[in-house]
Amino acid sequence: DGIHAAMSVSKSFTGTLASILIAEGQIDPNKFVSYYVPELTESAFGDATVQQVLDMTTSLDYTEDYTNPNAGVWQYAESGNPFRPDNYTGPYDYYDCLMTLKKKPGQEHGEMFEYKTVNTEVMGWIISRVTGLCVTELISKKIWIPLHTSTDGLFLLDSAGKAQAGGGFSLNLRDMALFGEMLRNKGKIDNRQIIPEEAAELVSKG
C-alpha cells in the first residue's frame, strides 16, 4: 500500500522517457551529447552519442565500486547531498559533477559496456533540455497519469532541486507492475496505447 525506493530501477523510467522522445523524433540518438547540452562539451560526454549514453558504452574515468571510498560514485552521490559539511568544496549538484568527468585514458566511446549511473543522469539532463520539463513532470505527463496509477511517486532531489534520474524514484509496487505490464504489451494497457509502440520496442531491446 505504500511506496518503496526503486533505486536503480529508476533508470528504466528515464530510459523509457528517452525512448518515447526518440520515437516522437524529439531526440536523435546519433547526435552528440554536446548538441543537446553544450555545458557538457568539455566533459567526457561531449563527443559521446546519445545512444552510447543510453547503452552505457561511454569512456569515463569514473568507477562505480561501492567498496572503494575514493570511487567516483561517491563524489557523484555527495554532489547531490543537501546535508554536506560546511567545508565541502566539491561539485554543487549532479549536473556540476557531470561536467567534471573526463574520458578514461586509452579508451574511446563505444568500445565496451560499463554500468555507470552518471550516464542516466546525463540522459535526464538531455530529456529536460529537449522538453523544457524536469524528469518528474515528464514521467507524470507521459507515463504516470496515462497509466491510471494508484499512488503518487516521489523523486529524490539534489541540493539544487534536480531529480536524481539514475536512482531517485520511489513508487508503489502495484504501479511498478502496471508499468512493466504496459511495456510487455508493446506500450498498451487495456487496449489503450500509453507510449508509442516503437518506444516500447526500443526499451525491450535494451
C-alpha contacts under 8 A as a table, 3 or more apart, distances in Angstrom:
res1	aa1	res2	aa2	distance
1	D	172	N	6.89
2	G	171	L	7.83
2	G	172	N	5.85
3	I	151	T	7.93
3	I	153	G	7.32
3	I	170	S	5.90
3	I	171	L	4.57
3	I	172	N	4.33
3	I	173	L	7.02
4	H	170	S	5.07
4	H	171	L	5.39
4	H	172	N	6.21
4	H	173	L	7.24
5	A	168	G	7.37
5	A	169	F	6.17
5	A	170	S	4.14
5	A	171	L	6.65
6	A	9	V	5.22
6	A	10	S	5.86
6	A	167	G	7.01
6	A	168	G	7.30
6	A	169	F	5.65
6	A	170	S	5.31
6	A	171	L	6.89
7	M	10	S	5.89
7	M	166	G	7.76
7	M	167	G	4.35
7	M	168	G	5.98
7	M	169	F	6.54
7	M	170	S	7.62
8	S	11	K	5.56
8	S	12	S	7.90
8	S	166	G	6.08
8	S	167	G	4.48
8	S	168	G	7.76
9	V	12	S	5.51
9	V	13	F	7.45
9	V	167	G	6.84
10	S	13	F	5.40
10	S	14	T	6.62
10	S	165	A	6.66
10	S	166	G	5.82
10	S	167	G	4.97
10	S	168	G	6.41
10	S	169	F	5.35
11	K	14	T	5.07
11	K	15	G	5.94
11	K	120	T	6.41
11	K	165	A	6.61
11	K	166	G	5.04
11	K	167	G	6.46
12	S	15	G	5.05
12	S	16	T	6.02
13	F	16	T	4.99
13	F	17	L	6.26
13	F	139	I	7.57
14	T	17	L	5.13
14	T	18	A	6.34
14	T	120	T	7.12
14	T	123	M	7.32
14	T	124	G	6.52
14	T	135	V	7.42
14	T	165	A	6.23
14	T	166	G	7.47
15	G	18	A	5.02
15	G	19	S	6.18
15	G	54	L	7.13
15	G	120	T	7.73
15	G	123	M	7.79
15	G	203	V	7.19
16	T	19	S	4.94
16	T	20	I	6.19
16	T	199	A	7.10
16	T	200	A	7.56
16	T	203	V	6.19
17	L	20	I	5.11
17	L	21	L	6.34
17	L	127	I	7.62
17	L	138	L	7.64
17	L	139	I	7.12
17	L	142	K	7.77
18	A	21	L	5.17
18	A	22	I	6.13
18	A	27	I	7.62
18	A	123	M	7.38
18	A	127	I	6.66
19	S	22	I	5.01
19	S	23	A	6.07
19	S	199	A	4.77
19	S	200	A	7.46
19	S	202	L	6.13
19	S	203	V	6.63
20	I	23	A	5.08
20	I	24	E	6.13
20	I	195	I	6.68
20	I	196	P	6.61
20	I	198	E	7.93
20	I	199	A	4.94
20	I	200	A	7.99
21	L	24	E	4.94
21	L	25	G	6.12
21	L	26	Q	5.09
21	L	27	I	5.62
21	L	127	I	7.97
22	I	25	G	5.05
22	I	26	Q	5.80
22	I	27	I	4.75
22	I	28	D	6.16
22	I	29	P	7.01
22	I	199	A	7.39
23	A	26	Q	7.69
23	A	196	P	6.91
23	A	198	E	5.95
23	A	199	A	5.54
24	E	27	I	7.79
25	G	28	D	6.79
26	Q	130	V	7.12
27	I	130	V	7.48
28	D	31	K	5.70
28	D	50	V	7.47
29	P	49	T	6.57
29	P	50	V	4.72
29	P	51	Q	4.81
30	N	49	T	5.53
30	N	50	V	6.13
30	N	51	Q	6.21
31	K	35	Y	6.60
31	K	49	T	5.36
31	K	50	V	6.16
32	F	35	Y	5.43
32	F	36	Y	7.50
32	F	46	G	6.66
32	F	47	D	5.58
32	F	48	A	5.42
32	F	49	T	4.17
32	F	50	V	6.03
33	V	36	Y	5.62
33	V	37	V	6.05
33	V	38	P	7.75
33	V	40	L	7.31
33	V	41	T	7.76
33	V	45	F	6.24
33	V	46	G	5.58
33	V	47	D	6.65
33	V	48	A	5.94
33	V	49	T	5.60
33	V	50	V	5.62
33	V	126	I	7.58
34	S	37	V	4.80
34	S	38	P	4.54
34	S	39	E	7.13
34	S	40	L	5.72
34	S	41	T	4.96
34	S	45	F	7.35
34	S	46	G	4.79
34	S	47	D	6.81
35	Y	38	P	6.15
36	Y	126	I	6.05
36	Y	129	R	6.88
36	Y	130	V	7.09
37	V	40	L	5.84
37	V	41	T	7.49
37	V	125	W	7.54
37	V	126	I	6.38
37	V	129	R	7.12
38	P	41	T	5.24
38	P	46	G	7.76
39	E	42	E	7.54
39	E	99	M	7.10
40	L	43	S	5.15
40	L	44	A	7.69
40	L	45	F	6.18
40	L	46	G	5.27
40	L	98	L	7.51
40	L	99	M	5.53
41	T	44	A	7.93
41	T	45	F	6.98
41	T	46	G	4.00
41	T	47	D	7.23
42	E	45	F	7.83
42	E	46	G	5.91
42	E	99	M	7.44
43	S	46	G	5.51
43	S	98	L	7.43
43	S	99	M	5.30
43	S	100	T	6.19
43	S	101	L	5.57
43	S	102	K	5.42
43	S	103	K	7.63
44	A	47	D	7.18
44	A	48	A	7.53
44	A	59	S	7.04
44	A	60	L	6.29
44	A	101	L	5.64
44	A	102	K	4.22
44	A	103	K	4.59
45	F	48	A	5.07
45	F	58	T	7.32
45	F	101	L	7.97
45	F	102	K	7.84
45	F	103	K	7.89
48	A	52	Q	6.24
48	A	53	V	6.99
48	A	58	T	6.48
48	A	109	H	6.18
49	T	52	Q	5.17
49	T	53	V	6.49
50	V	53	V	5.08
50	V	54	L	6.27
50	V	123	M	7.66
51	Q	54	L	4.96
51	Q	55	D	6.02
52	Q	55	D	4.94
52	Q	56	M	5.79
52	Q	57	T	5.12
52	Q	58	T	5.77
52	Q	109	H	7.08
52	Q	110	G	6.16
53	V	56	M	4.97
53	V	57	T	6.45
53	V	58	T	6.04
53	V	119	N	5.39
53	V	120	T	7.33
53	V	122	V	7.53
53	V	123	M	7.02
54	L	57	T	7.94
54	L	119	N	7.04
54	L	120	T	7.21
54	L	123	M	7.22
55	D	113	F	7.14
55	D	206	G	7.63
56	M	113	F	5.63
56	M	114	E	5.90
56	M	115	Y	6.14
56	M	116	K	6.78
56	M	119	N	6.26
57	T	109	H	5.99
57	T	110	G	4.82
57	T	111	E	6.53
57	T	112	M	5.30
57	T	113	F	4.46
57	T	114	E	6.15
58	T	108	E	7.40
58	T	109	H	4.53
58	T	110	G	6.01
58	T	111	E	7.93
58	T	112	M	7.75
58	T	113	F	7.59
58	T	114	E	7.77
58	T	119	N	7.87
59	S	103	K	5.15
59	S	104	K	5.40
59	S	107	Q	5.91
59	S	108	E	5.52
59	S	109	H	4.84
59	S	110	G	7.51
59	S	111	E	7.92
60	L	101	L	6.93
60	L	102	K	5.93
60	L	103	K	4.43
60	L	104	K	4.79
61	D	101	L	6.85
61	D	102	K	5.66
61	D	103	K	5.24
61	D	104	K	4.14
61	D	105	P	7.41
62	Y	71	A	7.03
62	Y	72	G	5.03
62	Y	73	V	7.36
62	Y	101	L	7.31
62	Y	104	K	7.66
63	T	71	A	5.47
63	T	72	G	5.31
63	T	73	V	6.34
63	T	116	K	7.30
64	E	71	A	6.35
64	E	72	G	6.50
64	E	73	V	5.10
64	E	115	Y	7.53
64	E	116	K	6.09
64	E	117	T	7.81
65	D	68	N	5.60
65	D	71	A	5.98
65	D	73	V	7.22
66	Y	69	P	7.06
66	Y	71	A	7.07
66	Y	73	V	7.25
66	Y	74	W	7.72
68	N	71	A	5.34
69	P	74	W	6.87
70	N	74	W	6.97
71	A	74	W	5.85
71	A	75	Q	7.37
72	G	75	Q	5.24
72	G	76	Y	6.32
73	V	76	Y	5.00
73	V	77	A	6.12
74	W	77	A	4.92
74	W	78	E	6.00
75	Q	78	E	5.06
75	Q	79	S	6.08
75	Q	90	G	7.70
75	Q	97	C	7.64
76	Y	79	S	5.21
76	Y	80	G	6.95
76	Y	94	Y	6.53
76	Y	97	C	6.07
76	Y	98	L	7.98
76	Y	118	V	7.70
77	A	80	G	5.59
77	A	81	N	6.55
77	A	94	Y	8.00
78	E	81	N	4.95
78	E	84	R	7.46
79	S	90	G	6.81
79	S	91	P	5.26
79	S	92	Y	5.43
79	S	93	D	4.69
79	S	94	Y	5.67
79	S	96	D	7.78
79	S	97	C	6.41
79	S	158	D	7.65
79	S	159	S	7.81
80	G	92	Y	7.18
80	G	93	D	4.92
80	G	94	Y	5.56
80	G	157	L	7.50
80	G	158	D	4.17
80	G	159	S	5.45
80	G	160	A	7.85
81	N	84	R	6.06
81	N	93	D	7.94
81	N	158	D	6.07
81	N	159	S	6.08
82	P	158	D	6.41
82	P	159	S	4.58
84	R	88	Y	6.45
85	P	88	Y	5.59
91	P	94	Y	7.52
91	P	96	D	5.24
91	P	97	C	5.13
92	Y	96	D	6.00
92	Y	97	C	7.38
92	Y	159	S	7.26
92	Y	160	A	7.71
93	D	96	D	5.29
93	D	97	C	6.35
93	D	158	D	6.20
93	D	159	S	5.98
93	D	160	A	6.04
94	Y	97	C	5.09
94	Y	98	L	6.34
94	Y	121	E	7.49
94	Y	158	D	6.94
94	Y	162	K	7.70
94	Y	164	Q	7.87
95	Y	98	L	5.05
95	Y	99	M	6.46
95	Y	121	E	7.85
95	Y	122	V	7.92
95	Y	125	W	7.76
96	D	99	M	5.33
96	D	100	T	6.85
97	C	100	T	5.39
97	C	101	L	7.01
98	L	101	L	5.61
98	L	118	V	7.04
98	L	122	V	7.31
103	K	107	Q	7.44
103	K	108	E	7.71
104	K	107	Q	5.59
104	K	108	E	7.68
107	Q	111	E	7.12
108	E	111	E	6.05
109	H	112	M	7.71
110	G	113	F	7.64
116	K	119	N	6.01
116	K	120	T	7.89
117	T	120	T	5.49
117	T	121	E	6.75
117	T	166	G	5.55
117	T	167	G	7.82
118	V	121	E	4.90
118	V	122	V	6.30
118	V	166	G	7.07
119	N	122	V	5.14
119	N	123	M	6.35
119	N	166	G	7.98
120	T	123	M	4.84
120	T	124	G	6.15
120	T	165	A	6.21
120	T	166	G	5.06
121	E	124	G	4.97
121	E	125	W	6.32
121	E	164	Q	6.90
121	E	165	A	5.32
121	E	166	G	5.58
122	V	125	W	5.04
122	V	126	I	6.28
123	M	126	I	5.05
123	M	127	I	6.13
123	M	165	A	7.95
124	G	127	I	5.08
124	G	128	S	6.19
124	G	134	C	8.00
124	G	135	V	6.39
124	G	165	A	5.57
125	W	128	S	5.13
125	W	129	R	6.07
126	I	129	R	5.08
126	I	130	V	6.09
127	I	130	V	5.32
127	I	131	T	6.14
127	I	133	L	7.78
127	I	134	C	7.66
127	I	135	V	7.12
128	S	131	T	5.38
128	S	132	G	5.31
128	S	133	L	5.05
128	S	134	C	4.97
128	S	135	V	6.34
129	R	132	G	5.41
129	R	133	L	7.44
133	L	137	E	6.04
133	L	138	L	6.19
134	C	137	E	5.42
134	C	138	L	6.32
134	C	162	K	7.70
134	C	163	A	7.45
135	V	138	L	5.11
135	V	139	I	6.06
135	V	163	A	6.76
135	V	165	A	7.02
136	T	139	I	5.33
136	T	140	S	6.28
136	T	155	F	7.03
136	T	163	A	6.93
137	E	140	S	5.16
137	E	141	K	6.19
138	L	141	K	4.99
138	L	142	K	5.75
138	L	143	I	7.76
139	I	142	K	5.32
139	I	143	I	5.19
139	I	144	W	5.97
140	S	143	I	5.72
140	S	144	W	4.57
140	S	145	I	5.65
141	K	144	W	6.54
141	K	145	I	6.03
141	K	146	P	7.34
142	K	145	I	7.16
142	K	146	P	6.70
142	K	194	I	7.69
142	K	195	I	7.30
143	I	146	P	5.54
143	I	147	L	5.92
143	I	194	I	6.89
143	I	195	I	7.39
144	W	147	L	5.32
144	W	148	H	6.61
144	W	149	T	5.98
145	I	148	H	5.30
145	I	149	T	6.58
146	P	149	T	7.94
146	P	194	I	6.06
147	L	178	L	7.54
147	L	179	F	7.49
147	L	189	I	7.40
147	L	194	I	6.67
149	T	152	D	7.67
149	T	175	D	5.60
149	T	178	L	7.72
150	S	172	N	7.86
150	S	174	R	7.95
150	S	175	D	6.66
151	T	171	L	7.38
151	T	172	N	6.25
151	T	175	D	7.38
152	D	171	L	7.11
152	D	172	N	7.93
153	G	169	F	7.05
153	G	170	S	5.67
153	G	171	L	4.60
153	G	172	N	7.15
154	L	169	F	5.86
154	L	170	S	5.14
154	L	171	L	6.58
155	F	163	A	6.02
155	F	164	Q	6.94
155	F	168	G	5.16
155	F	169	F	4.60
155	F	170	S	6.21
156	L	163	A	5.80
156	L	164	Q	5.80
156	L	168	G	4.62
156	L	169	F	6.54
157	L	160	A	7.53
157	L	161	G	5.08
157	L	162	K	5.14
157	L	163	A	4.43
157	L	164	Q	5.88
157	L	168	G	7.47
158	D	161	G	5.19
158	D	162	K	5.34
158	D	163	A	6.44
158	D	164	Q	6.82
159	S	162	K	7.44
163	A	168	G	6.94
164	Q	167	G	5.90
164	Q	168	G	4.75
164	Q	169	F	7.60
165	A	168	G	6.16
165	A	169	F	7.64
171	L	175	D	7.04
171	L	176	M	6.97
172	N	175	D	5.28
172	N	176	M	6.34
173	L	176	M	4.89
173	L	177	A	6.25
174	R	177	A	5.06
174	R	178	L	6.19
175	D	178	L	4.85
175	D	179	F	6.18
176	M	179	F	5.06
176	M	180	G	6.30
177	A	180	G	5.01
177	A	181	E	6.09
178	L	181	E	5.07
178	L	182	M	6.14
179	F	182	M	5.13
179	F	183	L	6.48
180	G	183	L	5.17
180	G	184	R	6.18
181	E	184	R	4.92
181	E	185	N	6.19
181	E	189	I	7.44
182	M	185	N	5.20
182	M	186	K	6.58
182	M	187	G	4.99
182	M	188	K	5.11
182	M	189	I	5.38
182	M	194	I	7.56
183	L	186	K	5.23
183	L	187	G	4.96
183	L	188	K	7.20
183	L	200	A	5.61
183	L	203	V	7.88
183	L	204	S	7.70
184	R	187	G	7.22
185	N	188	K	5.37
185	N	189	I	7.15
186	K	197	E	5.25
186	K	200	A	5.25
186	K	201	E	6.68
187	G	193	Q	5.75
187	G	194	I	5.53
187	G	195	I	4.99
187	G	196	P	6.16
187	G	197	E	5.36
187	G	199	A	7.62
187	G	200	A	5.38
188	K	191	N	5.76
188	K	192	R	5.23
188	K	193	Q	4.41
188	K	194	I	5.50
188	K	195	I	7.20
188	K	197	E	7.98
189	I	192	R	5.21
189	I	193	Q	6.69
189	I	194	I	6.92
193	Q	196	P	6.79
193	Q	197	E	7.73
195	I	199	A	6.64
195	I	200	A	7.00
196	P	199	A	5.19
196	P	200	A	6.58
197	E	200	A	5.07
197	E	201	E	6.23
198	E	201	E	5.06
198	E	202	L	6.22
199	A	202	L	5.04
199	A	203	V	6.32
200	A	203	V	5.12
200	A	204	S	6.25
201	E	204	S	5.04
201	E	205	K	6.29
202	L	205	K	5.23
202	L	206	G	6.68
203	V	206	G	5.20
